[in-house]
Every structure is written in structure tokens, then in C-alpha cells.
Amino acid sequence: MKAKNITASVILPTYNEAGNIIRLIEEIHECLGLKRISNEIIIVDDDSPDKTGLLAQKYFSKNPEVRVIIRKKDRGLAKSIRQGIESAVGDVIVVMDTDFNHEPELVPRLVEKCKKYDFVVGSRFVKGGGMANKKREWLSRLFNIFIIRPIIGSPIHDNLSGFFAIKSEVLDKIDFKDV
């Protein structure tokens, strides 16, 4: 029996990322294409003053795999991610930063891992991970270890990563009205 092809929905919440967004989308498409992973990219822009959303809309107007949502009201990172998730159609949802803090080359690995796991986190605290600013990295690591993990009881080492993939079927079980 042939394995089912996975479709990935990559959610990119943006605010003032006009300098990054075109190259980022192109790199994500290229990386997923090399692994033959069907995808859609959803840019959820909080009406950036630098016109990030409009730039992406214009540049990718002929590409049906790229959708742009420009939010004029009720803005914020979490709400942008939620709107992206609610409009996604992929089997796997990937959320990542748009400032190249998260490497596009890792997106296919997260998607592939979701064949086996429900939820995969790209962590700065594993071998090969890290941040350029070592002081921020250690502060984040300590905050995760001593505050976040004990409070929420999470076994995840990097709860603030912002780079993750989750199966859509798992998200479908969550009542977003309660979140």
C-alpha cells in the first residue's frame, strides 16, 4: 500500500517583514518542493505599516499556493496564528517566524515527523539548535525550565519556540472558543 502524501499548511504571522517575506516564501516552497510535499503558505499580516501583506499579495498574485490575509482589527500574534490555522486546509499545520529565526530547510523535517507524531516542536535547546544571542538563549532556557514547564506541566523543553508542526486532525479536536 502506498503512503499517503501529506499536504502542509505553513502559517506565517507577519508584522513589518517586507524585507524578508518574498525570499522566505520562495525558500519554503523550494524546500518543500524538493521533498515533494504539497503545500499552501498562508501569510497573516496585521496590517503592517511597511505593507508586508500587500507586497506578498502582489508578488504571489498568480500563485494559488500562497494566500494573504490582512487583519485590520483585533490584531496580535496569537490571533493571527489562530486565523491562519482556521483557514488552513493541509494535513499538517506549520507555524514559524518570518524573520529567518526559523530555518526554511527544517520545515520539511517537521512535516515528515508528523507522519509519526501528532505534534513536533523545533527547539533551540537540542543538538544543532541555538540562537545567535547567547544571553537571550540562556534567559529563554531558564525561563522554560523554571517557570513555564512547572506551571503548565509540559514535557516540552522549548515552549517559546514558535516553530512547530501539528496534525490538523489533532487541532480539529480543540474547541477554539475555549482558547
C-alpha positions as CSV (number, residue, x, y, z in Angstrom):
1,M,0.0,0.0,0.0
2,K,1.4,3.4,-1.0
3,A,1.9,6.0,1.8
4,K,-0.5,9.0,1.6
5,N,1.0,12.2,0.5
6,I,0.9,14.9,3.2
7,T,-0.2,18.4,2.5
8,A,1.4,21.1,4.6
9,S,-0.1,24.5,5.5
10,V,2.6,26.9,6.6
11,I,1.3,29.8,8.7
12,L,3.4,33.0,8.6
13,P,2.2,35.7,11.0
14,T,3.7,38.9,9.9
15,Y,4.2,42.5,11.1
16,N,6.8,44.7,9.2
17,E,8.5,41.8,7.4
18,A,8.6,43.3,3.9
19,G,12.3,42.8,3.7
20,N,12.0,39.1,4.4
21,I,8.7,37.8,3.2
22,I,9.3,37.2,-0.5
23,R,12.6,35.3,-0.1
24,L,11.1,33.4,2.9
25,I,8.1,32.1,0.9
26,E,10.3,31.2,-2.1
27,E,12.7,29.3,0.2
28,I,9.9,27.4,2.0
29,H,8.3,26.5,-1.4
30,E,11.7,25.3,-2.7
31,C,12.4,23.2,0.4
32,L,9.0,21.6,0.4
33,G,9.1,21.1,-3.3
34,L,12.4,19.2,-3.1
35,K,10.7,16.7,-0.7
36,R,7.6,16.6,-3.0
37,I,5.4,17.9,-0.1
38,S,2.3,19.7,-1.4
39,N,1.8,22.9,0.4
40,E,0.0,26.2,0.9
41,I,1.5,29.2,2.6
42,I,-0.8,31.5,4.5
43,I,0.5,34.9,5.4
44,V,-1.5,36.5,8.1
45,D,-0.4,40.1,8.3
46,D,-1.5,42.6,11.0
47,D,-1.8,45.5,8.5
48,S,1.9,46.2,8.6
49,P,2.9,49.8,8.1
50,D,5.7,48.6,5.7
51,K,2.9,46.9,3.6
52,T,4.2,43.3,4.1
53,G,0.8,41.8,3.3
54,L,0.2,43.9,0.2
55,L,3.7,43.2,-1.1
56,A,3.2,39.4,-0.7
57,Q,-0.3,39.7,-2.2
58,K,1.1,41.5,-5.3
59,Y,4.2,39.3,-5.7
60,F,2.3,36.0,-5.4
61,S,-1.0,37.0,-7.0
62,K,-0.7,34.3,-9.7
63,N,0.4,31.6,-7.2
64,P,-2.7,29.7,-5.8
65,E,-0.5,28.1,-3.1
66,V,0.1,31.4,-1.4
67,R,-2.8,33.2,0.4
68,V,-2.6,36.5,2.2
69,I,-4.9,37.6,5.0
70,I,-4.6,41.2,6.1
71,R,-6.0,41.8,9.5
72,K,-7.2,45.4,10.2
73,K,-8.9,44.6,13.6
74,D,-8.3,42.5,16.6
75,R,-4.7,42.1,15.8
76,G,-2.0,40.2,17.6
77,L,0.4,37.3,17.1
78,A,-1.8,34.6,18.7
79,K,-4.9,35.8,17.0
80,S,-3.1,35.8,13.6
81,I,-1.8,32.3,14.1
82,R,-5.4,31.2,15.1
83,Q,-6.8,32.8,11.9
84,G,-4.2,31.1,9.8
85,I,-5.0,27.7,11.4
86,E,-8.7,28.2,10.9
87,S,-8.2,28.9,7.2
88,A,-5.7,26.1,6.6
89,V,-6.6,23.0,4.6
90,G,-3.4,21.0,5.0
91,D,-3.0,17.7,6.8
92,V,-0.2,19.3,8.9
93,I,0.0,22.9,10.1
94,V,3.4,24.5,10.5
95,V,3.8,27.8,12.3
96,M,7.1,29.7,12.1
97,D,8.6,33.2,12.4
98,T,9.1,35.3,9.3
99,D,12.4,36.9,10.2
100,F,14.5,33.8,9.3
101,N,14.9,33.0,13.0
102,H,13.5,29.6,12.0
103,E,15.2,27.9,9.0
104,P,13.0,27.1,6.0
105,E,15.2,24.0,5.4
106,L,13.8,22.5,8.6
107,V,10.1,22.8,7.5
108,P,10.1,19.5,5.6
109,R,11.6,17.7,8.5
110,L,8.9,18.9,10.8
111,V,6.2,17.9,8.3
112,E,7.8,14.4,7.8
113,K,8.0,13.9,11.6
114,C,4.2,14.4,11.8
115,K,3.7,11.2,9.9
116,K,4.7,9.5,13.2
117,Y,4.0,12.2,15.8
118,D,1.0,14.4,16.4
119,F,3.0,17.5,17.4
120,V,6.6,18.4,16.7
121,V,8.5,21.4,18.1
122,G,11.6,22.9,16.5
123,S,13.7,23.6,19.6
124,R,16.6,25.9,20.2
125,F,17.7,23.7,23.1
126,V,18.6,20.5,21.2
127,K,21.8,19.5,19.4
128,G,22.1,21.7,16.4
129,G,19.7,24.3,17.8
130,G,20.5,27.6,19.3
131,M,20.3,31.4,19.0
132,A,22.9,33.9,17.8
133,N,22.4,35.9,21.0
134,K,23.6,33.5,23.7
135,K,22.4,35.7,26.6
136,R,18.9,35.6,25.2
137,E,19.2,31.9,24.6
138,W,20.2,31.2,28.3
139,L,17.5,33.5,29.6
140,S,14.9,31.7,27.5
141,R,16.2,28.3,28.5
142,L,16.0,29.3,32.2
143,F,12.5,30.8,31.8
144,N,11.4,27.5,30.2
145,I,12.9,25.3,32.8
146,F,12.0,27.2,36.0
147,I,8.8,28.9,35.1
148,I,6.9,27.7,32.0
149,R,7.4,23.9,32.4
150,P,6.5,23.7,36.1
151,I,3.4,26.0,35.7
152,I,1.9,24.2,32.7
153,G,3.3,20.8,33.4
154,S,4.7,20.5,29.9
155,P,7.4,18.0,29.0
156,I,8.4,20.2,26.0
157,H,11.8,21.9,26.6
158,D,11.2,24.9,24.4
159,N,7.7,26.2,24.9
160,L,8.5,29.6,23.4
161,S,10.0,28.3,20.2
162,G,7.2,29.5,17.9
163,F,8.3,26.9,15.4
164,F,6.1,23.8,15.3
165,A,4.1,21.4,13.3
166,I,0.8,19.7,14.3
167,K,-1.6,17.4,12.6
168,S,-4.8,19.1,11.5
169,E,-6.8,16.2,12.9
170,V,-5.4,17.0,16.4
171,L,-6.4,20.6,16.1
172,D,-9.8,19.7,14.9
173,K,-10.5,18.2,18.3
174,I,-9.9,21.6,20.0
175,D,-12.8,23.9,20.6
176,F,-11.1,27.3,19.7
177,K,-13.8,29.2,21.6
178,D,-12.2,28.0,24.8
179,V,-8.7,29.0,23.8
